[in-house]
Amino acid sequence: MSSSRRRQTASQKRPSSPKRQQLSARRLAYDVLTAWEQRGVFAGLVLDDICQVHEVTGPDRAMAMDIAYGVIRRRATLDAVLAAFVDRPRKNIEDGLWALLQIGAYQLLLMTGVPSHAAVGETVEVAKGIRKPAWTGLLNGVLRSLSGAIRDADDAGPAVDRVPVDLSHSKQLDRAVLPDPSSHVAYLTKAFSYPRWLVRNWVDERRVEDATRLCDWFNRPPTVTIRVNLLRQTTDVVREVFDAAGVATEAGQFAESLRLLDAKPIRDLPGYVEGWFSVQDESAMSAARLLEPQPGERILDMCAAPGGKTTHLAELMQNEGSIIAVDTDDTRLARVSENATRLGLTSIQCQKISPDGAGLPEGPFDRVLVDVPCSNTGVLGKRPEARWRLNPSDVEELSVLQRRLLTQALASVRAGGHVVYSTCSIAPQENQQVVREVIKQRDDVQIVRKIEHIPGQPNDGGYQALLRREVGCASHT
């Protein structure tokens, strides 16, 4: 046998790795949405898992994320529109087919740069690819009818036949699809896609105009902000390196903050592995800054996971002193340790406690940060699933937990020390009311400063209060 023949035979016997299936952006979006609907899993995690086992290009991944998150955010809007174009009740349409109708409608109504023929044709191809040929007739007919009914609106104002893309741009349809705008809650619920009870709360707490701005802000693509680890690199150098890599940035409001003007996978950015930066919104950065930790102090960070504020505290302290980061879950605490290791921070110690707070490390501490679990109503843009997971009872249940955590934080700080109470909520029941109800039970606590972050001005929403435990007053534990 010749050497060439022997090489050929050996090659034939060598096991080959299975070829990974290549998935289109729309098929990816479909798989993500069906997993989210059926199992309640986070869309981003589903997409990560799919991309591990299938061939996915960078542009397809980005487009799939845009579609999936867009459909999740605007599902109530899309459902209202589709109901006007589908000639059978929603209950008589399979969930997977409805997901494809939403995907097609989202591209036609709310995405830019997608030709209508591609939005229709490529979405129909997904039905064929998942072996659902019976779906193609309805899917093709509805999407073509919708495509023919859309034009850019001359007026962006609210109307029953006009779908807002944002406050300055709408799509005009040839029929009514939305409630009368004069019925403010009903209209905003469908036009901008939120649970009715949440919109009702916003309208009751604010003017209709402010509630409308909130609805619009949370539907916009979120801005990614990074916090530069000044112990490892300067902000100027990070900007220069990013610029060389084709990643545009602008200066943030803090010395350590930069806003990214291009959407890029964070872990692929230069300097990530080296611990040059973390991802954190500036409203979240202000919590550690408000606490003003000093080198050499002993700090308690309650509800610390996943560690964004914990590591910021350590950086502000020049990594000198001691931070005890506590949480109730081992997996989430492991993320705190991983983040600290990547950033080169050695002043952080992690400690698990029980859900009722038992096992909190002994004080007194110089300062305490209590970043409480909350409804996330200040960050609905970055967490598109959150608006549909919330129930009206959640806010009241959370406020009970928040009062208990703040009480424990105040019991852990020394006389003359400070506590920062922090949320990413814009609900008064979780913010001002919690602080007021807790401190009225004590005569040794004063509010030093309060910060209310209004969504879109210019960052995420949230609330922080700096409290001081006075010297020489009776304590209440």
C-alpha positions in Angstrom: 0.0 0.0 0.0 1.5 3.4 -1.0 2.1 6.0 1.7 -0.5 8.3 0.1 -3.0 5.5 0.2 -2.1 4.8 3.9 -2.6 8.5 4.7 -6.0 8.5 2.9 -7.1 5.4 4.8 -6.0 6.9 8.2 -7.9 10.1 7.4 -11.0 8.1 6.6 -10.8 6.2 9.9 -10.2 9.4 12.0 -13.5 10.4 13.7 -14.8 13.7 12.5 -16.4 16.3 14.7 -20.1 16.8 14.1 -20.8 19.8 11.9 -22.5 22.6 13.8 -25.8 23.7 12.3 -25.9 27.3 11.2 -28.9 29.2 12.4 -30.3 32.5 11.0 -30.9 35.5 13.1 -34.7 35.0 12.9 -34.5 31.3 13.8 -32.3 32.3 16.8 -34.8 34.8 17.9 -37.6 32.2 17.5 -35.8 29.7 19.7 -35.0 32.3 22.3 -38.6 33.6 22.5 -40.1 30.1 22.7 -37.7 29.1 25.5 -38.6 32.3 27.3 -42.3 31.8 27.0 -42.3 28.1 27.8 -39.7 28.0 30.6 -39.4 31.5 31.9 -35.6 31.6 31.4 -33.7 34.8 30.6 -33.5 35.5 26.9 -29.8 36.5 27.1 -28.8 33.2 28.8 -30.8 31.2 26.2 -29.0 32.9 23.4 -25.6 32.3 25.0 -26.5 28.6 25.3 -27.6 28.3 21.7 -24.5 30.0 20.4 -22.3 27.5 22.2 -23.7 24.6 20.1 -24.6 26.2 16.8 -22.8 28.2 14.1 -23.8 31.8 14.6 -22.2 34.9 13.1 -21.6 38.1 15.0 -24.2 40.1 13.0 -26.8 37.3 13.3 -26.3 37.1 17.0 -26.8 40.9 17.3 -29.9 40.9 15.1 -31.3 37.9 17.0 -30.9 39.8 20.3 -32.4 42.9 18.9 -35.5 41.0 17.7 -35.9 38.8 20.8 -35.5 41.7 23.3 -37.6 43.9 21.1 -40.5 41.4 20.9 -40.3 40.9 24.7 -40.4 44.6 25.3 -43.2 45.4 22.8 -45.2 42.2 23.0 -48.4 44.1 24.0 -48.1 46.5 21.1 -47.4 43.7 18.6 -50.3 41.7 19.9 -52.7 44.7 19.6 -51.6 45.2 16.0 -51.7 41.5 15.0 -55.2 41.2 16.5 -56.4 43.7 13.8 -54.8 41.6 11.0 -55.5 38.0 12.0 -58.9 36.7 11.2 -59.1 34.1 14.1 -59.0 34.3 17.9 -55.5 34.2 19.5 -56.5 31.1 21.5 -56.9 29.2 18.2 -53.3 30.0 17.1 -50.4 27.9 18.2 -47.9 29.7 20.5 -45.0 29.1 18.1 -46.9 30.5 15.1 -47.8 33.5 17.2 -44.2 34.0 18.1 -43.3 34.1 14.4 -46.1 36.6 13.8 -44.6 38.8 16.5 -41.1 38.4 15.0 -42.3 39.5 11.6 -44.4 42.3 12.9 -41.6 43.6 15.0 -39.3 43.8 12.0 -41.9 45.6 9.9 -43.0 48.1 12.5 -40.2 48.8 14.9 -36.8 47.8 13.3 -34.9 50.1 11.1 -32.9 48.9 8.0 -34.9 45.7 7.4 -36.5 45.5 3.9 -40.2 44.4 4.2 -39.6 41.5 1.7 -36.8 40.2 3.9 -38.9 40.6 7.1 -41.7 38.6 5.6 -39.8 36.1 3.5 -37.1 35.2 6.0 -39.6 34.8 8.8 -41.7 32.4 6.7 -38.5 30.4 6.1 -38.2 29.8 9.8 -41.5 28.0 9.8 -40.2 25.8 7.0 -37.0 25.2 8.9 -38.7 24.0 12.0 -40.9 21.7 9.9 -44.1 23.6 10.3 -45.2 24.1 6.6 -48.9 24.4 7.7 -48.0 27.7 9.3 -46.6 29.4 6.2 -49.9 30.3 4.6 -51.2 32.3 7.6 -47.8 33.7 8.4 -47.2 34.9 4.8 -50.7 36.3 4.4 -50.8 38.3 7.7 -47.3 39.7 7.3 -47.9 40.8 3.7 -51.1 42.4 4.7 -49.5 44.2 7.6 -46.5 45.3 5.4 -48.9 46.8 2.8 -50.8 48.7 5.6 -47.7 50.5 7.0 -46.2 53.9 6.1 -44.2 56.5 8.0 -46.5 58.8 9.9 -46.5 62.5 9.0 -47.4 63.2 12.7 -45.8 61.4 15.7 -48.7 62.3 18.0 -50.9 59.6 19.6 -53.7 58.1 17.5 -55.6 54.8 17.3 -54.1 54.0 13.9 -50.5 55.1 14.7 -47.9 52.9 16.4 -45.2 54.9 18.2 -41.6 53.7 17.5 -40.6 56.4 20.0 -41.9 59.8 21.0 -40.7 61.4 17.8 -41.4 58.7 15.2 -44.5 56.6 14.5 -45.8 54.1 11.9 -49.1 54.9 10.3 -51.5 52.0 9.6 -54.6 51.8 7.5 -56.8 50.8 10.5 -57.3 51.3 14.2 -55.1 49.1 16.3 -54.7 51.0 19.6 -57.1 52.3 22.3 -58.2 55.9 22.2 -55.3 58.1 23.5 -57.6 60.0 25.7 -57.9 56.8 27.8 -54.4 57.4 29.0 -53.7 54.1 30.9 -55.3 51.9 28.3 -53.5 53.7 25.5 -50.0 53.7 27.1 -50.4 50.0 28.1 -50.8 48.9 24.4 -48.9 51.7 22.6 -45.7 51.3 24.6 -46.3 47.7 26.0 -46.5 47.5 29.8 -48.7 45.8 32.4 -51.8 47.9 33.0 -51.3 48.1 36.8 -47.7 49.5 36.3 -48.9 52.2 33.9 -51.7 53.1 36.3 -49.2 53.5 39.1 -47.0 55.8 37.0 -50.0 57.9 35.9 -51.2 58.2 39.5 -47.7 59.1 40.8 -46.7 61.5 38.0 -48.3 63.6 35.3 -49.4 61.7 32.2 -46.6 63.4 30.2 -44.0 62.1 32.7 -45.5 58.6 32.6 -45.4 58.7 28.8 -41.7 59.7 28.9 -41.0 56.7 31.2 -42.8 54.4 28.8 -40.7 55.7 25.9 -37.3 55.7 27.8 -37.6 52.0 28.9 -38.2 50.9 25.3 -35.1 52.6 23.9 -31.9 50.6 23.4 -30.0 50.9 26.7 -26.6 52.7 26.9 -23.8 50.6 28.2 -21.5 52.4 30.7 -18.3 51.0 32.1 -16.5 51.9 35.4 -12.8 52.0 34.9 -10.7 50.4 37.6 -8.4 53.3 38.4 -6.2 51.0 40.4 -5.2 49.2 37.2 -5.6 51.7 34.4 -6.5 55.4 33.7 -9.7 56.4 31.9 -7.7 58.2 29.2 -5.7 55.0 28.3 -8.9 52.9 28.2 -10.5 55.4 25.8 -7.4 55.3 23.6 -7.3 51.5 23.5 -11.0 51.3 22.8 -10.7 53.9 20.0 -7.9 51.9 18.4 -10.2 48.8 18.5 -13.0 50.7 16.8 -15.1 51.2 20.0 -16.3 54.8 20.3 -16.8 56.2 23.8 -17.8 59.4 25.5 -16.9 60.7 29.0 -19.3 59.9 31.8 -20.3 62.1 34.7 -17.7 60.5 37.0 -13.9 60.3 36.6 -14.1 56.5 36.3 -17.1 56.3 34.0 -17.2 55.9 30.2 -20.3 55.5 28.0 -20.0 53.1 25.1 -21.4 54.4 21.8 -21.0 51.0 20.0 -22.7 47.8 21.0 -19.9 45.1 21.5 -19.7 41.9 23.6 -18.2 43.1 26.8 -15.9 40.2 27.3 -14.3 40.8 23.9 -13.3 44.4 24.7 -9.6 45.0 25.2 -8.7 45.2 28.9 -11.7 43.1 30.2 -9.6 40.1 31.1 -6.9 42.3 32.6 -9.4 43.9 35.0 -9.4 47.4 33.6 -13.1 47.9 33.9 -16.5 46.7 35.0 -20.0 47.3 33.4 -22.0 49.5 35.7 -24.6 52.3 35.1 -23.7 55.7 36.6 -26.8 55.6 38.8 -25.5 52.5 40.4 -22.0 54.0 40.7 -23.4 56.8 42.7 -24.2 54.4 45.6 -20.6 53.7 46.5 -19.6 57.3 45.9 -22.4 58.5 48.2 -21.1 56.1 51.0 -17.5 57.6 50.6 -15.6 54.7 52.0 -12.1 55.6 53.2 -8.9 53.5 53.0 -8.4 51.3 56.1 -12.1 51.3 57.1 -14.2 48.2 57.8 -17.2 48.1 55.5 -20.2 45.8 55.4 -21.9 45.3 52.0 -25.3 43.6 52.4 -27.0 42.0 49.4 -23.6 42.2 47.7 -24.0 39.8 44.7 -23.1 40.0 41.9 -20.5 42.5 43.2 -20.6 45.6 41.1 -21.0 48.0 44.0 -18.7 45.8 46.2 -15.8 46.1 43.8 -16.5 49.8 43.4 -16.2 50.3 47.2 -12.9 48.5 47.1 -11.6 50.6 44.3 -12.6 53.8 46.1 -10.8 52.6 49.2 -7.6 52.0 47.2 -8.0 48.3 48.1 -7.0 49.2 51.6 -9.2 48.1 54.5 -11.8 45.3 54.8 -15.1 44.8 53.0 -17.3 41.9 54.1 -19.7 41.1 51.2 -22.7 39.0 52.3 -25.5 37.4 50.4 -27.8 34.4 50.8 -26.7 32.3 47.7 -23.4 30.6 47.1 -23.6 30.8 43.4 -24.2 34.6 43.5 -21.4 35.0 46.0 -19.0 33.2 43.7 -19.6 35.9 41.2 -18.5 38.5 43.7 -15.3 36.6 44.2 -14.8 36.1 40.5 -15.2 39.8 39.8 -12.9 40.8 42.7 -10.2 38.4 41.4 -10.4 39.7 37.8 -10.1 43.3 39.1 -7.2 42.4 41.4 -9.1 43.4 44.6 -7.9 41.6 47.8 -9.8 43.6 50.4 -13.1 41.7 49.8 -14.2 38.8 51.9 -17.4 36.9 51.0 -19.7 35.4 53.6 -23.0 33.6 53.2 -25.9 34.4 55.5 -29.4 32.9 55.8 -32.4 34.5 54.1 -33.7 35.9 57.4 -30.4 37.7 58.0 -29.0 35.3 60.6 -25.3 35.0 60.4 -24.5 38.6 59.7 -21.0 39.4 60.7 -20.5 41.2 64.0 -20.2 45.0 63.9 -19.8 47.7 64.4 -18.7 48.7 60.9 -17.6 52.1 59.8 -20.0 52.1 56.9 -22.7 49.8 55.5 -24.1 49.6 52.0 -27.5 47.9 51.8 -28.5 47.6 48.1 -31.8 45.9 48.6 -33.7 43.5 46.4 -36.3 45.5 44.6 -38.9 45.6 41.8 -36.3 46.8 39.2 -38.7 49.5 38.0 -35.8 51.9 37.4 -34.0 49.6 35.1 -36.7 48.1 32.9 -34.8 49.1 29.7 -31.8 46.9 30.6 -34.0 44.1 31.9 -36.7 43.6 29.3 -38.3 40.5 30.9 -38.8 42.3 34.3 -41.9 44.2 33.3 -43.8 41.0 32.6 -42.5 39.2 35.8 -43.8 41.8 38.2 -47.1 41.6 40.0 -48.8 44.4 41.9 -48.3 42.6 45.2 -44.5 42.3 44.7 -43.8 45.9 45.6 -45.5 45.6 49.0 -43.9 42.3 49.8 -40.5 43.7 48.8 -41.0 46.8 51.0 -41.3 44.5 54.1 -38.0 42.9 53.3 -36.4 46.3 52.6 -37.4 47.7 56.0 -35.9 44.7 57.7 -32.7 44.9 55.8 -32.3 48.7 56.5 -33.0 48.1 60.2 -30.3 45.4 60.3 -27.9 47.7 58.5 -28.4 50.5 61.0 -27.8 48.0 63.8 -24.5 47.1 62.3 -22.9 50.5 61.9 -21.0 52.3 64.7 -22.1 55.6 66.2 -20.9 58.3 63.9 -20.9 55.9 61.0 -22.9 55.9 57.8 -25.4 53.7 55.9 -26.4 54.0 52.3 -29.8 52.6 51.4 -30.0 51.9 47.7 -32.5 50.6 45.2 -32.9 50.4 41.4 -36.7 51.1 41.8 -38.7 54.2 41.1 -41.6 53.2 43.3 -42.0 55.5 46.4 -43.1 52.5 48.5 -39.6 51.0 48.1 -37.7 54.2 48.5 -38.7 57.3 50.5 -41.4 55.4 52.4 -39.1 52.6 53.5 -36.5 55.1 54.8 -39.1 57.2 56.5 -40.8 54.3 58.2 -37.5 52.8 59.5 -35.9 56.0 60.9 -39.1 57.1 62.6 -38.6 54.2 65.0 -35.2 55.6 66.0 -33.9 58.8 67.5 -30.3 58.2 66.6 -30.4 58.3 62.8 -30.5 61.3 60.5 -30.9 61.6 56.7 -27.8 63.3 55.4 -28.6 63.3 51.7 -31.1 61.7 49.2 -30.6 61.1 45.5 -33.5 60.2 43.2 -32.4 59.0 39.8 -35.0 59.8 37.2 -34.9 57.3 34.3 -33.4 59.0 31.2 -31.9 62.0 33.1 -29.5 60.7 31.8 -29.2 57.2 33.3 -31.2 54.4 34.9 -33.7 55.1 37.6 -33.2 54.4 41.3 -32.9 55.9 44.8 -30.2 56.3 47.4 -30.3 57.7 50.9 -27.2 58.5 53.0 -28.0 58.0 56.7 -25.8 58.9 59.7 -26.0 57.2 63.1 -25.5 60.0 65.5 -23.0 59.9 68.4 -24.4 60.1 71.9 -27.9 59.0 71.1 -29.6 55.9 72.4 -29.5 53.0 69.9 -32.3 50.8 68.9 -31.5 47.2 68.0 
